[in-house]
Amino acid sequence: MPRAGQLKPPLGERLSDRIAIGLLTSTFPPELVDRAVAEAGRTQQRSRLLPARVVVYYVLAMCLFFGQGYEEVARLLTEGLGWARGWRGSWQVPTTAAITRARAKLGPEPVKALFAAVCRLVATPATVGAFYRDWRLVAVDGTTFDLPDTMSNVDFFGRPGSARGSGKGAYPQARVVAMAECGTHAVFAATTGPLSTHETVLAKRLFTALTPGMLLLADRGFLGFELWREAAATGADLLWRVKSCAVLAVIEQLPDGSYLSHIYAARDKNRHADPITVRVVEYTMPGQSTVYRLITTILDPTGAPALDLAALYIQRWEIETSLDELKTHQGQPGMVLRSQTPPGVEQEIYGFLLVHYAIRHLMHHAAAGVDIDPDRVSFTRTLRLVRRQVTTQAAFSPLTTGPGNASRHP
């Protein structure tokens, strides 16, 4: 029977209609999930054991409880349903193989559509640490995910080189480039590709998320004439580090110690044709001899003095922190994704991004309530809280498995 405060489900209602897994369903409401499924063309014509909506939530839960098997994820989601006998007449227990097939049938498109619909900018003008003057601070960076060593993953994503053994890495890898708010760590744009696709190529796909009023921070691996021009054309301002070998002639010295210079496309470098004017900020860190050089689209030093820009650049590390949270804490050290096919890999990566966004959105809301910097809220503690909340508020299909039901993940 239901515990005090719980209502027994109406006769004939499916358990899949009652799915409610705490933060995940509050951040990604069922009607929004249904819309993403419809936009991706995955709407089903008849009722099924595992409707697409349930599979989307299962993918999210799988990325919240990384390291747990399909059966354990299902157990965690049904822990609060000791009174589940009321559902048995209308619910067949799906097997691991059935969930595997359902993930493959769903594909990555609905999860990507959900990311595009939900994962937006989080910070408000009142968010501590999210803005410099009138600029919203955002950063771009890339990372890789280790994948199961299957033929399809190797063929599509590729394998890194290694100085040992056969000269090949142990696992194939997927490359991911993401854009995040520095003040909230919320990832609001991301894309994936094979390992052979350079970060700069993937970064171009994210520029549609840039708008005037943003200040985009990037490390020296991203600097290139065409990439700079495309990013600047969005109206966002840029602050990127420059490689030490780059030649930046002084065109005009500015009062704050910065100076104006030109950058050129490689084909025009010797002819000094078609230049882009940039402002250069050079500085050193205490106790270090390394000279750091930044270039920016903000040409007027009164709008952003050189000392301020040098201090701001350290905010670029916030996206490194975001990716570490996602891979090391939400996942685990040495994480290898579970999906054994390229569509499954893409689905899983976007599942990770969605769950991370939900956690970071919650952290921002908590920090705003007491007017503190979201950086002062612990990601690890919030993750634990969300996991506990999911297991106590769960309403998800029970799942058992027996010998012979093991299946490869999609």
Secondary structure, 3 states (H helix, E strand, C coil): CCCCCCCCCCCCCCHHHHCCCCHHHHHCCHHHHHHHHHHCCCCCCCCCCCCHHHHHHHHHHHHHCCCCCHHHHHHHHCCCCCCHHHHHHHCCCCCHHHHHHHHHHHCCHHHHHHHHHHCCCCCCCCCCCCEECCEEEEEEEEEEEECCCCHHHHHHHCCCECCCCCCECCCCEEEEEEEEECCCCCEEEEEEEECCCCHHHHHHCCHHHCCCCEEEEECHHHCCHHHHHHHHCCCCEEEEECCCCCCCCCCEECCCCCEEEEECCHHHCCCCCCCEEEEEEEEECCCCCCEEEEEECCCCCCCCCHHHHHHHHHHHHHHHHHHHHHHHHHHCCCCECCCCCHHHHHHHHHHHHHHHHHHHHHHHHHHHHCCCCHHHCCHHHHHHHHHHHHHHHCCCCCCCCCCCCCCCCC
